[in-house]
Amino acid sequence: MSGLPEHAPYDRIIVTCSVPTVPWAWAEQLAPDAHLLLDLKIGNAAGNLVDLRRLPDRSARVEGRFTARWATFMTMRHDLSHDHRTPLRNRSRATDPTERTTTTPPQPWSNQRIVWFLAQFGLPHGVQIGMRLDPDTRRPTAVTLSAPDGSWTTIELDEHQGAYRVTEAGPTPLWAAVEQAHHQWITFGEPDWPRFGVTATSGRQWIWLDEPKNPIATLSR
């Protein structure tokens, strides 16, 4: 994560792995007006390539937009001693599920990637994606979400009168975060990736819509 400062400054840095935030050491090693292309994934399959440029002024920041074409790389393997997030402690799967319906389409990580990206700001760290298969045909019948606190959600893939059946249990309503993100995306005018961008400084990183002065979420540091 520390880069190669002995050879800096660089005009271009291309990172072929995904990271949850912008490592500031990489940004510091850019020359003014230089570019850093990296795969920003703030959750499981949640994010995209972003083209960051080091601004030539004295503000010491990098800034740029996500690319129009979605892409992904393998997650960077890093020293866990430098991961400042709370360690995951998996609890037993919650019981006493409830059922309801939703109009938010399932599988946003495949079909509505921006919705899934926005949902990460309401989901706990460590949410896993799964799938339930028909035992006879081996075809998928539902998708699942599970969290380290024991919360889980199952969303049936069959649509009935514009709605999908949701079964969920546990202290965290996982699908509610996806529903809220879907509503937010529609409110924004269903933007595609290039309308979103990232600004990063040594002390703060945030996601914005259309312009850096319009932040919508802060990245964890």
C-alpha positions as CSV (number, residue, x, y, z in Angstrom):
1,M,0.0,0.0,0.0
2,S,3.0,2.3,0.3
3,G,3.8,2.4,-3.4
4,L,7.4,3.0,-4.6
5,P,8.3,6.5,-3.3
6,E,11.9,6.1,-4.3
7,H,10.9,6.4,-8.0
8,A,8.3,9.1,-7.6
9,P,6.8,11.4,-8.9
10,Y,4.8,9.4,-11.5
11,D,2.9,10.7,-14.5
12,R,0.6,7.7,-14.5
13,I,-0.3,5.0,-11.9
14,I,-2.5,2.1,-13.0
15,V,-3.7,-0.2,-10.2
16,T,-4.8,-3.7,-11.2
17,C,-6.5,-4.7,-8.0
18,S,-9.4,-3.2,-6.0
19,V,-9.2,-1.2,-2.9
20,P,-11.9,0.2,-0.5
21,T,-10.4,3.7,-0.3
22,V,-7.7,5.7,-2.1
23,P,-4.4,4.9,-0.5
24,W,-3.0,8.4,0.1
25,A,0.6,7.2,-0.4
26,W,-0.2,6.6,-4.0
27,A,-1.7,10.0,-4.5
28,E,1.3,11.7,-2.9
29,Q,3.6,10.0,-5.4
30,L,1.8,11.6,-8.4
31,A,3.3,14.6,-10.2
32,P,0.9,17.6,-10.6
33,D,-1.7,16.9,-13.2
34,A,-0.8,13.2,-13.2
35,H,-3.4,10.4,-13.1
36,L,-4.2,7.5,-10.8
37,L,-6.5,4.8,-12.3
38,L,-7.8,2.4,-9.7
39,D,-10.6,0.1,-9.0
40,L,-12.5,1.5,-6.0
41,K,-14.7,-1.3,-4.5
42,I,-16.2,-0.2,-1.1
43,G,-18.0,-3.6,-0.7
44,N,-18.5,-6.9,-2.4
45,A,-18.6,-6.1,-6.2
46,A,-19.7,-2.5,-5.2
47,G,-17.8,0.1,-7.2
48,N,-15.9,0.8,-10.4
49,L,-12.8,2.1,-12.0
50,V,-12.1,5.8,-11.1
51,D,-9.7,8.1,-13.0
52,L,-8.2,10.4,-10.4
53,R,-6.1,13.5,-11.2
54,R,-3.7,15.2,-8.8
55,L,-4.7,18.9,-8.9
56,P,-1.9,21.3,-9.7
57,D,-2.8,23.7,-6.9
58,R,-1.7,23.6,-3.3
59,S,-4.8,21.9,-2.0
60,A,-3.0,18.4,-2.1
61,R,-5.9,16.4,-3.4
62,V,-6.8,14.0,-6.2
63,E,-10.2,14.1,-7.9
64,G,-12.0,12.4,-10.8
65,R,-15.0,10.5,-12.1
66,F,-15.8,6.9,-12.4
67,T,-15.4,5.4,-15.9
68,A,-18.5,4.7,-18.1
69,R,-17.5,1.1,-18.6
70,W,-17.7,-1.1,-15.5
71,A,-14.8,-3.2,-14.6
72,T,-13.4,-5.1,-11.7
73,F,-10.1,-6.5,-10.4
74,M,-9.3,-9.0,-7.6
75,T,-9.3,-7.4,-4.1
76,M,-5.8,-6.3,-2.9
77,R,-4.3,-8.6,-0.3
78,H,-3.0,-6.4,2.4
79,D,-1.6,-6.5,5.9
80,L,-4.6,-6.9,8.2
81,S,-2.8,-5.0,10.9
82,H,-3.3,-1.8,8.8
83,D,-7.1,-2.4,8.4
84,H,-8.7,0.0,10.9
85,R,-12.2,-1.4,10.5
86,T,-13.8,-3.3,13.3
87,P,-12.8,-7.0,13.0
88,L,-15.6,-9.2,11.9
89,R,-17.1,-11.6,14.5
90,N,-19.6,-13.9,12.8
91,R,-22.6,-14.6,15.0
92,S,-25.1,-17.5,14.6
93,R,-27.7,-17.2,11.9
94,A,-30.8,-15.3,13.1
95,T,-34.0,-17.2,13.6
96,D,-37.7,-16.2,13.6
97,P,-37.8,-14.8,10.0
98,T,-40.5,-12.5,8.7
99,E,-41.9,-12.1,5.2
100,R,-42.9,-9.1,3.1
101,T,-42.7,-7.9,-0.5
102,T,-40.5,-5.5,-2.3
103,T,-40.6,-3.7,-5.7
104,T,-36.8,-3.2,-5.7
105,P,-35.4,-5.7,-8.3
106,P,-33.1,-8.4,-6.9
107,Q,-29.4,-8.8,-7.9
108,P,-28.4,-5.2,-8.0
109,W,-24.8,-6.3,-7.9
110,S,-25.4,-7.6,-11.5
111,N,-28.3,-5.6,-12.9
112,Q,-28.1,-2.2,-11.1
113,R,-24.5,-1.8,-10.0
114,I,-24.9,1.8,-9.0
115,V,-27.8,0.9,-6.7
116,W,-25.6,-1.8,-5.1
117,F,-22.8,0.8,-4.7
118,L,-25.0,3.3,-3.0
119,A,-26.4,0.6,-0.7
120,Q,-23.0,0.0,0.8
121,F,-23.3,3.3,2.8
122,G,-26.3,1.7,4.6
123,L,-25.1,-1.9,4.9
124,P,-22.7,-3.3,7.6
125,H,-19.2,-4.2,6.7
126,G,-18.8,-7.8,5.5
127,V,-22.1,-8.5,3.8
128,Q,-21.9,-11.6,1.6
129,I,-23.9,-12.3,-1.5
130,G,-25.4,-15.8,-2.1
131,M,-27.8,-17.7,-4.2
132,R,-30.4,-20.5,-3.6
133,L,-30.7,-23.1,-6.3
134,D,-33.6,-25.4,-7.2
135,P,-32.4,-28.9,-6.0
136,D,-33.7,-30.6,-9.2
137,T,-32.9,-28.1,-12.0
138,R,-29.9,-26.4,-10.3
139,R,-31.3,-23.1,-11.5
140,P,-31.3,-20.1,-9.2
141,T,-34.6,-19.4,-7.5
142,A,-33.5,-16.7,-5.0
143,V,-30.6,-14.5,-4.0
144,T,-29.4,-14.0,-0.4
145,L,-27.6,-11.5,1.7
146,S,-25.9,-12.3,5.0
147,A,-24.1,-10.2,7.6
148,P,-21.6,-11.0,10.4
149,D,-24.2,-10.1,13.0
150,G,-26.4,-13.0,12.0
151,S,-28.8,-11.0,9.9
152,W,-29.9,-12.5,6.5
153,T,-32.3,-11.9,3.7
154,T,-33.6,-14.0,0.9
155,I,-35.2,-12.4,-2.2
156,E,-37.2,-14.6,-4.5
157,L,-36.3,-14.2,-8.2
158,D,-39.9,-14.8,-9.4
159,E,-41.9,-11.6,-9.9
160,H,-45.5,-11.5,-8.9
161,Q,-47.5,-8.5,-10.0
162,G,-44.4,-6.2,-9.9
163,A,-43.2,-7.4,-6.5
164,Y,-40.7,-9.9,-5.1
165,R,-41.0,-11.9,-1.9
166,V,-38.5,-11.1,0.8
167,T,-37.8,-13.3,3.8
168,E,-35.5,-11.8,6.5
169,A,-34.3,-12.1,10.1
170,G,-31.8,-10.6,12.4
171,P,-31.0,-7.1,13.9
172,T,-30.1,-5.5,10.6
173,P,-32.7,-5.1,7.8
174,L,-30.3,-5.8,5.0
175,W,-32.7,-5.4,2.1
176,A,-34.0,-2.1,3.4
177,A,-30.6,-0.5,2.7
178,V,-30.9,-1.7,-0.9
179,E,-34.4,-0.3,-1.2
180,Q,-33.3,3.0,0.1
181,A,-30.4,3.1,-2.4
182,H,-32.7,2.3,-5.2
183,H,-35.0,5.2,-4.2
184,Q,-32.0,7.5,-3.9
185,W,-30.8,6.5,-7.4
186,I,-34.2,7.2,-8.9
187,T,-34.4,10.6,-7.0
188,F,-31.0,11.5,-8.6
189,G,-32.4,10.8,-12.0
190,E,-31.0,7.3,-12.5
191,P,-27.5,8.5,-13.1
192,D,-24.8,6.3,-14.8
193,W,-21.3,6.0,-13.5
194,P,-19.7,9.1,-15.1
195,R,-22.0,11.4,-13.0
196,F,-20.3,10.1,-9.9
197,G,-16.8,11.1,-8.7
198,V,-14.3,10.9,-5.9
199,T,-12.3,13.5,-4.1
200,A,-9.5,12.5,-1.7
201,T,-7.2,14.4,0.5
202,S,-4.8,13.2,3.2
203,G,-7.6,13.5,5.8
204,R,-10.9,13.0,4.0
205,Q,-12.4,11.1,1.0
206,W,-15.9,11.5,-0.4
207,I,-18.2,10.4,-3.2
208,W,-20.0,13.2,-5.1
209,L,-22.7,13.5,-7.8
210,D,-22.0,15.7,-10.8
211,E,-19.7,18.1,-8.9
212,P,-17.2,17.8,-6.0
213,K,-19.2,20.4,-4.1
214,N,-22.2,18.0,-4.1
215,P,-21.0,15.2,-1.7
216,I,-23.4,12.2,-1.2
217,A,-21.2,10.0,1.1
218,T,-17.9,9.8,2.9
219,L,-15.5,7.0,2.4
220,S,-14.1,5.3,5.6
221,R,-10.5,6.1,6.4
